[in-house]
């Protein structure tokens, strides 16, 4: 099937053909035959690089109205926004910013790219453009099963169907074990394929050689110990580069990614001085300097501790083939498009707080799926580095096994309270039966008996009534507090913590900026900040000296370590608003520049939420939430 045979304008046909897209890949042709250009719902479970983006474009470009493309990560939103913006005659908007805005100007676009959280927030804040949507594309739909963003994604899809009746839904995934259930839930046609434009072989390295699932073998030239995982990784990465390809090496931690990159940087794998210069100009942190030094030699590391601008520079240079190697934590595999000829997974286990645990099969499959770049690589290779004792288990666990089944996480009490409050505050429902009717369109309800769903909803409503966020009477309604908590896009637990902090601060002699920061940092919605053993005593002493400024007493918390971590975050942010440089804070508190960046952004959001919530609480605390937000 040719692009010229599709119901597209001549300008769009020329655009695709100019990029080498003349004939459709088999999964794309199957999607067209299933009605993706005719408004039919579709679930496409097809491998990475097999053409999911074009399937999405066909759905949105042929829809009878605006399209929405939902992504899990901001980095992916940016990438897709750039891709869609190149489509001739198509206006594209992107929304990943403030959660307390409806983004009404987005309705002026043909296509909107947004994270699921931003779409959920727009619905809560009554955005009119939602009702006009004709097509919704969900990328990485398997993330419905993730603990963090899964409940938001499935409730968003449920409420979208109420706000935009008849909307066409197209769901995409490269790694979902039960696509039939997803398709049944969405009342969609399933397109399932294992076809890839570049063949992928996956194997396990042990005792000096790698054996692949196609029966081939590879014996890399190892300068060190063949039994050493890092020596083997070095050889596998260097071999791919020597053969003219690029390589991704996945390791368990930030420190390991940096250490491996610095080692490979001394192996003569290339050079990228212009990119290194760009990175040096971004900030003066030690992390940035170390990254630039590695990039000088054609190698980069990539993890959440880097600033977003660092990561963007690395990803772009790798796609342009200026960089030959990236050493990364597993988060890269779930993000932007960075294919390589060879993927090496050195570490298959990571520390989870209670011990070392195997990575989920789905996560490893996402890493392996990055191997093989269409039109550039003759093949893709993914190698799991093991030894004689782990070879068989790695093969069974990751090469032969399917990814884990996608299962709803909406039954989590915190998630359910959040979304029950949203349903009531958004006036989608004013009774128990109404809430059940809305949630009936979720993936959770699809596989859950009505009696069980009713029981968990009753519990959530009772909790929210006790929190003062829902009022019971002839009908259910959100209180002023509940309405503000929902529209500010914080969880009820965070809202309750802010309320408790406000009331405690109202009785304090002289609450300060540190008081306000401690309140928002000691909430479930603030990300944890690493607290090392070497700084624990110093942080304890700081907390003791400033005890009069905190709303939680040192002997009052059930989770002292968690509270002390919140104190550290508040201390870092206080330093920032008082004028400390990013370089100073990163070095002093042993955090990454990306950690500082994300905490500043999150604190600004939570301070705005606290300021709004304060208006619904009878507590004259006079805290500088608004001023701190501006200074952040």
CORBELDA-V688786 format. One record per residue. N is the residue number from 1. RES is the residue in one small letter. OMEGA is omega in whole degrees, -180 to 180 (* if undefined). NEAR is the number of other C-alpha atoms within 12 Angstrom. D_CENTER is the distance of its C-alpha to the mean C-alpha in Angstrom with 1 decimal. Layout:
BEGIN
n/res/omega/near/d_center
N/RES/OMEGA/NEAR/D_CENTER
N/RES/OMEGA/NEAR/D_CENTER
END
This chain:
BEGIN
n/res/omega/near/d_center
1/x/-177/18/34.6
2/x/176/20/34.5
3/x/-179/30/32.4
4/x/179/20/35.7
5/x/-175/16/36.3
6/x/-179/29/33.3
7/x/-179/21/33.7
8/x/177/26/32.4
9/x/179/20/34.2
10/x/-180/17/36.0
11/x/180/18/33.8
12/x/177/28/30.6
13/x/178/25/32.5
14/x/179/18/33.7
15/x/-178/24/30.2
16/x/-179/29/28.9
17/x/178/17/32.0
18/x/178/14/31.9
19/x/176/17/28.7
20/x/-179/16/30.4
21/x/179/22/29.2
22/x/178/22/32.6
23/x/179/21/32.4
24/x/170/28/29.6
25/x/179/31/28.1
26/x/178/26/29.2
27/x/179/37/25.9
28/x/178/44/26.0
29/x/178/30/29.7
30/x/179/29/29.1
31/x/178/42/26.6
32/x/179/34/29.3
33/x/179/22/31.9
34/x/174/25/29.8
35/x/-178/29/29.9
36/x/177/41/26.6
37/x/-178/33/28.8
38/x/177/26/30.8
39/x/179/32/28.2
40/x/176/33/27.8
41/x/-171/39/24.7
42/x/166/47/23.1
43/x/-180/48/20.7
44/x/177/50/20.4
45/x/-173/41/19.6
46/x/-174/37/20.3
47/x/173/37/19.5
48/x/177/43/17.4
49/x/-180/35/19.6
50/x/170/35/21.8
51/x/-180/34/21.4
52/x/-178/41/18.7
53/x/179/39/18.2
54/x/176/36/22.0
55/x/179/45/22.0
56/x/-179/42/19.5
57/x/179/42/21.8
58/x/-180/41/24.9
59/x/-176/46/23.7
60/x/-177/43/23.0
61/x/-178/39/26.0
62/x/-180/30/28.4
63/x/-179/34/27.3
64/x/-179/23/29.9
65/x/-176/29/27.8
66/x/178/35/24.5
67/x/177/45/21.3
68/x/179/51/17.7
69/x/-176/50/14.8
70/x/-180/44/11.6
71/x/-180/43/8.2
72/x/-171/36/4.7
73/x/178/31/3.9
74/x/-179/27/7.2
75/x/179/34/8.3
76/x/177/34/8.6
77/x/180/34/10.2
78/x/-179/34/12.5
79/x/-179/27/13.5
80/x/176/38/14.3
81/x/179/32/16.1
82/x/179/19/18.2
83/x/-177/28/19.0
84/x/-180/35/20.1
85/x/178/24/22.0
86/x/-180/20/24.3
87/x/-177/30/25.5
88/x/176/20/29.1
89/x/-177/18/29.9
90/x/177/27/26.5
91/x/-174/25/25.1
92/x/175/33/21.3
93/x/178/30/19.5
94/x/-178/38/16.0
95/x/178/40/14.6
96/x/-170/32/11.8
97/x/-171/26/14.2
98/x/-178/28/16.4
99/x/-176/33/15.8
100/x/180/33/19.6
101/x/180/29/20.5
102/x/179/28/21.3
103/x/-175/31/21.0
104/x/-179/23/24.2
105/x/179/19/24.7
106/x/-178/31/21.9
107/x/179/28/24.5
108/x/-175/22/26.5
109/x/174/29/24.3
110/x/-179/35/24.6
111/x/175/45/20.8
112/x/175/46/18.0
113/x/-176/46/14.4
114/x/172/41/12.0
115/x/-180/37/8.7
116/x/178/44/9.8
117/x/-180/37/10.3
118/x/177/41/12.5
119/x/178/49/14.4
120/x/179/44/15.0
121/x/179/42/16.3
122/x/178/40/18.4
123/x/-179/43/20.0
124/x/-177/43/20.8
125/x/172/31/22.4
126/x/-179/28/24.5
127/x/-178/28/23.3
128/x/-174/23/26.1
129/x/179/30/24.3
130/x/-176/42/22.3
131/x/-177/27/25.7
132/x/-175/32/26.6
133/x/177/36/23.8
134/x/-176/36/25.3
135/x/176/44/22.3
136/x/177/53/18.7
137/x/-180/50/16.6
138/x/177/46/13.5
139/x/179/42/11.5
140/x/-175/44/10.1
141/x/178/47/12.2
142/x/179/44/12.4
143/x/168/39/9.2
144/x/-179/40/12.0
145/x/-179/32/13.0
146/x/-177/27/10.2
147/x/-175/23/11.6
148/x/-173/22/9.0
149/x/-178/29/7.9
150/x/180/34/10.6
151/x/179/39/13.5
152/x/-178/48/12.3
153/x/-176/43/11.7
154/x/176/48/15.2
155/x/177/43/17.0
156/x/179/39/15.9
157/x/179/44/17.3
158/x/-178/37/20.3
159/x/176/39/21.1
160/x/-179/45/20.6
161/x/176/31/23.4
162/x/-178/27/25.6
163/x/-179/29/25.1
164/x/-177/28/25.5
165/x/179/19/27.9
166/x/-179/23/28.2
167/x/176/36/24.9
168/x/179/41/24.1
169/x/176/47/20.8
170/x/-177/50/19.6
171/x/-174/51/16.8
172/x/175/46/15.6
173/x/174/47/14.6
174/x/-174/43/15.9
175/x/176/39/15.6
176/x/-174/37/16.8
177/x/-177/26/20.0
178/x/-178/27/21.4
179/x/179/36/20.9
180/x/180/24/24.2
181/x/178/27/23.1
182/x/-180/43/20.1
183/x/179/29/22.7
184/x/178/21/25.3
185/x/-176/32/23.1
186/x/-178/33/22.4
187/x/-173/26/26.0
188/x/174/28/25.0
189/x/180/32/26.6
190/x/171/34/25.0
191/x/-177/36/24.9
192/x/-176/32/24.4
193/x/173/28/25.2
194/x/-177/24/25.1
195/x/175/24/26.4
196/x/178/29/24.9
197/x/178/28/26.5
198/x/-179/29/26.6
199/x/178/29/27.7
200/x/172/37/25.5
201/x/-177/34/27.3
202/x/-178/41/25.7
203/x/-178/38/27.7
204/x/175/48/28.4
205/x/173/42/30.1
206/x/174/35/32.8
207/x/170/25/36.2
208/x/180/30/36.2
209/x/178/30/34.9
210/x/177/36/32.1
211/x/-176/30/32.8
212/x/-177/26/30.9
213/x/175/24/30.6
214/x/178/17/32.9
215/x/180/12/35.6
216/x/179/15/35.4
217/x/179/20/35.4
218/x/178/29/34.5
219/x/-177/21/36.2
220/x/177/29/34.7
221/x/-173/22/37.0
222/x/-180/24/36.1
223/x/-177/19/37.8
224/x/-177/16/37.1
225/x/180/19/37.0
226/x/-180/27/35.8
227/x/-180/22/34.8
228/x/-175/22/32.6
229/x/-179/35/28.9
230/x/176/35/28.3
231/x/179/28/31.5
232/x/179/40/30.6
233/x/177/48/27.1
234/x/-178/42/29.0
235/x/-179/38/31.4
236/x/178/44/28.9
237/x/-178/47/26.9
238/x/179/41/30.2
239/x/179/32/31.7
240/x/180/35/29.0
241/x/179/31/29.5
242/x/179/23/33.2
243/x/177/18/33.2
244/x/-179/21/31.5
245/x/175/35/27.9
246/x/-177/45/24.7
247/x/170/52/22.9
248/x/177/54/19.5
249/x/-179/56/20.1
250/x/179/49/17.5
251/x/-167/41/18.5
252/x/-171/32/17.6
253/x/177/28/17.3
254/x/-177/29/17.2
255/x/180/24/20.9
256/x/179/25/21.5
257/x/-180/39/19.5
258/x/-179/36/21.6
259/x/180/29/24.8
260/x/179/39/24.5
261/x/180/45/23.8
262/x/176/31/26.9
263/x/-178/30/28.9
264/x/-180/41/28.1
265/x/178/34/28.8
266/x/-176/21/32.3
267/x/178/25/32.8
268/x/-176/24/33.6
269/x/179/36/30.7
270/x/178/27/30.8
271/x/178/29/30.5
272/x/-175/32/28.4
273/x/-179/22/30.3
274/x/178/21/29.2
275/x/178/36/25.5
276/x/179/30/26.5
277/x/178/22/28.5
278/x/-179/27/25.7
279/x/179/35/23.5
280/x/-178/26/26.5
281/x/-175/18/27.0
282/x/177/27/23.5
283/x/-177/28/24.4
284/x/-178/23/26.9
285/x/178/31/24.9
286/x/179/26/25.9
287/x/179/38/22.5
288/x/179/40/22.7
289/x/179/28/26.3
290/x/177/31/25.5
291/x/-179/47/22.8
292/x/179/41/25.4
293/x/177/32/28.0
294/x/-178/43/26.1
295/x/174/45/25.2
296/x/-178/35/29.0
297/x/172/32/29.5
298/x/-178/40/26.9
299/x/178/50/24.3
300/x/167/54/21.1
301/x/-172/51/18.7
302/x/177/52/14.9
303/x/-174/39/12.8
304/x/178/31/10.9
305/x/177/36/14.4
306/x/172/40/15.1
307/x/180/33/15.3
308/x/179/29/13.1
309/x/174/26/16.5
310/x/-176/39/17.2
311/x/179/37/14.1
312/x/-179/31/15.1
313/x/-180/35/18.6
314/x/-178/44/18.0
315/x/-179/40/16.0
316/x/-179/26/18.6
317/x/178/31/21.5
318/x/178/36/20.4
319/x/178/27/20.2
320/x/180/20/23.6
321/x/175/29/24.9
322/x/173/29/25.9
323/x/-178/40/24.0
324/x/-173/48/25.0
325/x/168/57/22.8
326/x/172/53/19.3
327/x/-167/52/19.0
328/x/167/43/15.5
329/x/-175/40/13.6
330/x/-179/40/11.8
331/x/-180/27/8.3
332/x/-176/38/9.9
333/x/-177/40/10.7
334/x/-174/36/7.4
335/x/-170/33/7.1
336/x/-176/32/10.2
337/x/178/32/13.7
338/x/-179/44/15.7
339/x/179/45/18.3
340/x/179/47/21.2
341/x/-178/46/24.5
342/x/173/47/24.0
343/x/179/50/21.1
344/x/179/51/22.2
345/x/-177/48/20.5
346/x/-175/44/22.7
347/x/178/36/21.1
348/x/177/38/20.3
349/x/178/27/20.4
350/x/-180/22/18.8
351/x/-176/15/19.9
352/x/-178/12/18.3
353/x/179/8/20.7
354/x/180/7/23.5
355/x/179/9/24.0
356/x/-180/13/22.8
357/x/177/15/21.2
358/x/173/21/20.5
359/x/174/30/17.0
360/x/179/24/16.3
361/x/-180/28/17.9
362/x/-178/34/15.0
363/x/179/34/13.0
364/x/177/43/16.2
365/x/177/41/16.8
366/x/177/38/13.6
367/x/-178/49/15.1
368/x/-179/44/18.5
369/x/178/45/17.6
370/x/-175/48/17.1
371/x/176/44/20.8
372/x/180/38/23.2
373/x/-179/34/23.1
374/x/177/26/25.1
375/x/-178/18/28.3
376/x/-178/20/28.1
377/x/178/26/27.9
378/x/-179/22/30.6
379/x/172/28/28.5
380/x/180/38/25.3
381/x/173/46/25.5
382/x/-176/45/23.2
383/x/173/53/24.9
384/x/-177/47/24.2
385/x/178/46/26.3
386/x/176/36/28.5
387/x/-176/27/32.1
388/x/-176/21/35.0
389/x/-176/15/33.9
390/x/-173/24/30.4
391/x/-177/27/31.0
392/x/-179/21/31.8
393/x/178/21/29.0
394/x/-180/34/26.4
395/x/-178/31/28.0
396/x/-174/18/28.1
397/x/-171/26/24.6
398/x/-178/36/22.7
399/x/-178/30/25.1
400/x/-170/20/26.9
401/x/170/20/24.4
402/x/175/23/22.2
403/x/-180/27/18.7
404/x/177/24/18.5
405/x/175/23/19.2
406/x/178/30/16.6
407/x/-178/31/17.9
408/x/176/34/17.1
409/x/-175/30/16.0
410/x/-179/38/17.6
411/x/176/35/20.7
412/x/-174/26/19.1
413/x/-180/26/21.5
414/x/180/30/19.1
415/x/-177/33/16.9
416/x/176/41/20.2
417/x/-180/41/21.8
418/x/-173/42/19.1
419/x/172/49/19.3
420/x/177/56/23.1
421/x/180/51/23.6
422/x/-179/48/21.6
423/x/-179/46/23.8
424/x/-178/41/27.0
425/x/179/38/26.2
426/x/179/33/25.4
427/x/171/29/28.7
428/x/-178/32/27.5
429/x/178/26/29.5
430/x/180/28/32.4
431/x/176/29/33.3
432/x/-179/31/32.1
433/x/178/25/32.9
434/x/177/21/31.0
435/x/179/39/27.8
436/x/180/37/28.4
437/x/178/24/29.0
438/x/-177/36/25.6
439/x/179/42/23.7
440/x/180/29/25.9
441/x/179/26/23.6
442/x/176/40/20.6
443/x/179/38/19.8
444/x/-179/38/21.0
445/x/-178/31/24.3
446/x/-178/26/24.7
447/x/-176/24/25.4
448/x/177/24/26.7
449/x/-178/14/30.4
450/x/-179/18/31.2
451/x/180/14/33.0
452/x/179/17/30.0
453/x/179/31/27.7
454/x/-179/26/30.5
455/x/-178/20/30.8
456/x/177/30/27.2
457/x/177/39/27.3
458/x/179/24/30.6
459/x/-180/22/29.2
460/x/180/35/26.3
461/x/180/40/28.9
462/x/178/24/31.3
463/x/-178/26/28.7
464/x/175/40/27.9
465/x/179/27/31.6
466/x/178/19/32.2
467/x/-179/28/29.6
468/x/-177/29/31.5
469/x/174/39/28.7
470/x/177/37/30.4
471/x/178/27/34.2
472/x/177/21/36.2
473/x/174/13/39.4
474/x/176/9/40.5
475/x/177/17/36.9
476/x/176/31/33.5
477/x/177/33/32.2
478/x/172/35/29.8
479/x/176/29/31.5
480/x/178/23/31.1
481/x/-179/36/28.9
482/x/179/46/26.8
483/x/-179/38/26.5
484/x/178/38/25.4
485/x/-179/50/22.8
486/x/-177/43/21.3
487/x/176/41/21.5
488/x/174/40/20.1
489/x/171/42/17.0
490/x/179/46/17.5
491/x/176/37/18.0
492/x/179/44/21.7
493/x/176/33/21.7
494/x/178/34/20.7
495/x/180/44/23.3
496/x/179/36/25.9
497/x/178/33/25.3
498/x/179/48/25.8
499/x/179/39/28.9
500/x/179/29/30.3
501/x/179/38/29.8
502/x/-178/39/31.5
503/x/177/27/34.4
504/x/-179/30/34.8
505/x/-180/34/34.7
506/x/179/26/37.3
507/x/180/19/39.7
508/x/-179/23/39.2
509/x/-175/16/41.8
510/x/177/21/39.6
511/x/-174/30/35.8
512/x/175/28/34.1
513/x/179/33/31.0
514/x/176/38/30.0
515/x/-179/41/30.5
516/x/-179/50/28.1
517/x/178/51/25.4
518/x/-180/45/26.1
519/x/-176/46/25.7
520/x/-180/51/22.2
521/x/179/44/21.0
522/x/178/43/22.4
523/x/178/37/20.1
524/x/-178/26/17.3
525/x/175/33/15.0
526/x/179/36/15.6
527/x/176/26/13.6
528/x/175/27/16.2
529/x/-176/32/17.9
530/x/178/27/19.6
531/x/-177/24/23.3
532/x/-180/17/25.5
533/x/-176/13/28.9
534/x/-178/13/30.7
535/x/-176/19/29.6
536/x/-179/22/29.9
537/x/179/16/33.6
538/x/-179/20/33.1
539/x/177/30/30.4
540/x/-180/25/32.7
541/x/178/16/35.6
542/x/180/24/33.6
543/x/179/33/32.7
544/x/-178/19/36.4
545/x/-178/15/37.7
546/x/-175/25/35.5
547/x/-178/25/35.9
548/x/-179/23/37.7
549/x/-176/33/34.7
550/x/-179/41/32.3
551/x/177/40/32.1
552/x/178/36/31.6
553/x/-177/23/34.4
554/x/-178/26/33.9
555/x/-176/15/35.7
556/x/-174/12/34.2
557/x/178/16/30.6
558/x/180/12/29.9
559/x/-175/15/27.1
560/x/-179/20/28.7
561/x/178/25/26.2
562/x/179/25/23.3
563/x/180/35/25.4
564/x/174/38/26.5
565/x/177/32/22.9
566/x/177/40/22.6
567/x/178/46/25.9
568/x/180/41/24.6
569/x/179/43/21.7
570/x/180/44/24.3
571/x/178/38/26.7
572/x/-178/43/24.3
573/x/177/43/23.6
574/x/176/31/27.3
575/x/-180/28/28.1
576/x/-178/29/25.9
577/x/178/25/27.6
578/x/172/17/30.9
579/x/177/15/30.5
580/x/-180/20/29.3
581/x/177/22/27.7
582/x/-179/33/24.3
583/x/-180/28/26.1
584/x/-178/23/28.3
585/x/179/31/25.6
586/x/-179/32/23.5
587/x/-175/20/26.7
588/x/-174/23/28.1
589/x/173/32/25.3
590/x/175/28/23.8
591/x/177/35/20.2
592/x/176/34/18.2
593/x/176/38/18.4
594/x/176/31/14.6
595/x/179/33/15.0
596/x/-180/43/17.7
597/x/-177/32/15.9
598/x/179/26/13.0
599/x/177/37/15.8
600/x/-179/35/18.0
601/x/-178/26/15.6
602/x/179/33/14.7
603/x/178/44/18.5
604/x/177/35/19.6
605/x/-176/33/17.7
606/x/176/44/19.2
607/x/176/44/22.6
608/x/178/37/22.8
609/x/180/43/22.1
610/x/179/45/24.7
611/x/179/34/27.1
612/x/-179/31/26.8
613/x/-180/40/27.2
614/x/180/36/30.2
615/x/-179/25/32.0
616/x/-175/26/32.0
617/x/177/30/33.3
618/x/180/18/36.9
619/x/-176/21/36.4
620/x/-176/21/37.7
621/x/178/32/35.6
622/x/180/29/35.6
623/x/-172/37/32.4
624/x/-177/28/31.2
625/x/-175/36/27.7
626/x/-180/25/28.1
627/x/180/19/29.8
628/x/179/32/27.2
629/x/179/29/24.4
630/x/-178/16/26.5
631/x/176/21/27.2
632/x/*/31/23.6
END
